[in-house]
Amino acid sequence: MVGAGVALPGWLQDIGGRRPDEELEDVGFVYFQRTFRSADGSVPPLMGPPQIHSGTISSVTLPADNGTWRSSW
């Protein structure tokens, strides 16, 4: 969920939230992912390509199962 050394998991726990699951590997890059679900279970139409590169950052948005979609960057 977050890169090594990021304080966000502790911050969430400090304010009463659930600490996110983390998997850490020293591979030289950071990966973030978020899963979304609409209120009616539909997946919104793509407004651009599923993968976008901007310098050293890439973003990927993919439809998933059960009316969800995932955005990774």
Secondary structure, 3 states (H helix, E strand, C coil): CCCCCCCHHHHHHHCCCCCCCCCCCCCCCCCCEEEEECCCCCCCCCCCCCEEEECCEEEEEEECCCCEEEEEC
